Amino acid sequence: MIGRCQQRKPNASPQAIKDALNDRIRQAIDSRPFWSDLLRRGSINFPNQYATGTATTTTGSTLIVGSGTAWPVSDVASTTLPNGVNDPGVREVVVSSLAGITADSYLFVDAGTPSAETVPVTNVVAAVDGSGGGYVTARFQYSHAPGVSATISSLSGQQFRFGVNYPILTVRSVRDPQTIETDLPWTGAPLVASAYYILKMYVTLAVNLKGALLFVDRIQGIPLAYPVSQNQLNGSDPQRSNLQSPLCISPLSPNESGNMQYEVWPAPTSAYSIDYIYYLGWPDLEDDNDQPPWFIDPQVFIDGAIADMLRTKMLDRGMNRVDPWFDPKLADVFEKKAEKGLQIAIQSDEARCMTAYEMEQGYVFGLGNNYFWNHDIDLLNWNL
């Protein structure tokens, strides 16, 4: 694709062309609410709530201290940072193993030292050598020596509650079996040796999610209402005290990693599962082997990128201050080609959706809900 663009704009750098191609892909993906080929299925799994022992808070502190607790520290991930972290800030650092780490994790680093900290992971890249290691991107407050520990607890990301009259906190990390770090400091009067419970109320979906389409609870056999606003939930159950099975999904806010969170209401207190259908975005093309959206003719992106390059003056630093390949009129020609190709792809996707809808209407509404229960399936004409 870069080579095709350089044939029309030889003085364009590969990086400039790559940026233009990615811009065109994003524009194409955003040209429809969703493309049928981007639909994917996912599942949200809920663990049993955790309520062993008691917990004590300190006003103004994000640390909660347990008594008789056995909070897991590293049951999701336990690895090291072999090269450490040289300087604070947003850094891409090497991890020995990526097992259990996602671009939605809280990584507890350098346990047992004054520099111990919890960092939200924003990106994960596996090593090409197949070793199981790789790189993570996160914002660090401190420098860390080579070989420091990095762990993730299964309680990380879940919600911590003392009861319906108290704030809902999110667990960032478990520092040891009796110490939890939360996202917000405790602002009320201290609670001493109080009963508590930890459960999953807020969920994130696929990391590459562009938008959620629908949710279904197969245990109850019902679809869940979506989207339901936080205002609606606050009007129905401001304390989140309802203990029924899940009824709806409410968009909440991005978490510290930048991924959208959704509140499941009422939140399950025992092991549970909810299925959902979503549509995903398209990752940037970065490596030579990365592929554009296969359901759109790549010539659409090439023509668009060529148009962008032709209407951009690219001057060298020498005496030559003229771009011989700057041609806005020719850029308009390629722009029209790109627009036409995109419209063809949109119409094709629309036709595919309408065909599926018409077939569904014919079977579901034309034959009746109980037709398949009362008739031999082999008698149906599957060529309709």
RAQUI-V5992 format. One line per field, one symbol per residue. ss: DSSP state (~ for helix, > for strand, _ for the rest). phi: phi as a letter, one per 30 degrees, with the letter a starting at -180 (. if undefined). A space follows every 50 residues. Layout:
ss = ???
phi = ???
This chain:
ss = _~~~~~~~_____~~~~~~~~~~~~~~~~______~~~>>>>>>>>___> ___>>>______>>>>>_________>>>>>___>___>>>>>>>_____ _____>>>>_______>>>>>>>>>>_______>>>>>>>___>___>>> >>______>>>_______>>>>>>>>__>>>>___________>__>>>_ _>>>____>>>>>>>>>____>>>>____~~~~~~~~__________>>> >>>>_____>>>>>>______>>>>>>>>>__________________~~ ~~~~~~~~~~_________________~~~~~~~~~~~~~~~~~~~~~~~ ~~~~~~~~~~~~~~~~~___~~~~__~~~_____
phi = .ddddddcbdcddedddddddddddddddddbeacedcdbcbbcccdddc bdibbbcbeiccccccbicbddcbdcbbbbcdcibdbdjdbcbdbdbcei cbdbcccccieibdceacbddcabbddddidjdlbbcacccbdbddiddb bbcdddjdccbckdcbdcccddacdadbbcccdbddcddecchcdbacbc ccbccedddcaccabbcdddibdcdadcddddddddadchcdcddebabb ecaddddjcdcbccbdddcbeabbcbcbbcdcdddbcdddcdedcbedde ddddddedddccdbcdcdddcbcdcdbddddddddddddddddddddddd ddddddddddddddcdcjdceddcbdddddddce
